Amino acid sequence: MKTVAVLGGGIGGLAAAYYLCKSPQVCKVIVLESSSRVGGWLWSTRRADGAVFEHGPRGIRPNGAVGHNTLNMVDELGLGGDILPVDYSHVASKNRYLYVNRTLHKMPSGLSGVLRTVPPFSRPLLLSVAMEILVKKGQEEDESIHSFVSRRLGKELADIAIDSLCRGVFAGDCRKLSVRSCFPPLYNAEQSRGSLTLGMMLGSGPSPPAPPPGPLAQRSVSEAWAQWSLRRGVESLPQCISDYLQHSGRVELHTDTAVQHISPTVSGWEIQLEDGIISADHIISAIPAKALSSALPPSSCQPLIQQLQDIATVTVGVVNLEYEGAILPVTGFGHLVPSSEDRGLLGVVYDSVPFPEHNRPDGQTTRLTVMMGGAWFQEVFGDPDTVSEETLLARATEAVSSHLGVTTAPSWSRVFLHRDCIPQYYQGHFRRVELMQSFIKEKSLPLSLIGSSYRGVSVNDVIFSGRTAVEQLLGTGV
């Protein structure tokens, strides 16, 4: 393998380049990023006074094979000393809220929480869980998350808790999203054990093969981390990978370099850029599915192009706010809002609670992030191209005022509109991915698909997809 081109300089593309760089089988790696910066949706603002604000993902989970894999990478890059861990005993881990009927409700937790009736729910959660074991296994090969949870745990949980969760994780509608693709452990638990409860207790199948946990991953287990960030923000992870790649001597990293067209050659691909052509033996595509579909040659890749175009995405408005003093009426991770309460507002994260280290060091402040739109963006705010920052800021500050009783104005704010930032795994998504992989294999295309468009939208999933693609390409561990 002489030259591998990686399309996209987000965390997935950078991770793939990192793993390629560690193998002697690859002579040259070329990373092509269309924007002026690397890191994709991992994006942090570090103010001159020391405050840090996250515009995309913030806390990263350490759990499981994919979580350990990310921590191994953090360790290898020498970022372990910058880790900010939040353990399960922390108030941000124990306290999560729902905003229902114009009131904040703490989500049930602990034994007393599941044994008693806790608003906004009309019966104890334990009753739903106990009844779930008696529910028959579904016969469909896929199902919406709302249908699955309604069938197994009751409509109330699906309407309130699961609706809110899907808005928080995917900015999406649980009535359209696939349980099989969005929450594989739930689907697998029912398939293998006939019950979510039994599946969680007894296991629901093998976890993905992964390297053994390194010192940092072992520490995350022994210290019971629930999530972690980095002292200078999560963007320092892609920036550190970028520095590693550029010092390796084997990687060319190009920003402001959009891929216009790719066409097959006898030995691989020809990649058409605005100012030239690059040849590669293999392409690892970490760009969104729709972006790849417009670059592929219709003459030889039409079935693949169609499948890629069918993967929908949603747009999310993110507003970072800073207030002087301690203004929160409750402490916790934040609150989510079900679509029945407010279709446009997804939730509010209380950033200062899990990561007070990101506050400016002098004087007490409160940092919040308000998330809006998602699957409901156009319905509520109209065309993303015409919505103003002022509109989004006004909606965010109004939500903080009405939900949290905050009467003062923020002392600092920043508005971001993330267009098409989260892929939506609608029912049948797994079949679409299977068809794409079959086409690539059948045509012997030197092409790997990674990133959030296919098998998981979390930072851990995206990094792991880069590792898996490299291992499959080279036929060896990395």
Secondary structure, 3 states (H helix, E strand, C coil): CCEEEEECCEHHHHHHHHHHHCCCCCCEEEEECCCCCCECCCCEEECCCCCEEECCCCCECCCHHHHHHHHHHHHHCCCHHHEEEEECCCHHHHCCEEEECCEEEECCCHHHHHHCCCCCCCCCHHHHHHHHCCCCCCCCCCCEHHHHHHHHHCHHHHHHHHHHHHHHHHCCCCCCEEHHHHCHHHHHHHHHHCCHHHHHHHCCCCCCCCCCCCHHHHHHHHCCEEEEEECCCCCHHHHHHHHHHHHHCCEEEECCCCEEEEEECCCCEEEEECCEEEEECEEEECCCHHHHHHHCCHHHHHHHHHHHHCCEEEEEEEEEEEEECCCCCCCCCEEECCCCCCCCEEEEECCCCCCHHHCCCCCCEEEEEEEEEECCHHHHHCCCCCCCHHHHHHHHHHHHHHHHCCCCCCCEEEEEEEEEEEEECECCHHHHHHHHHHHHHHCCCCEEECCCCCCCCCHHHHHHHHHHHHHHHHCCCC
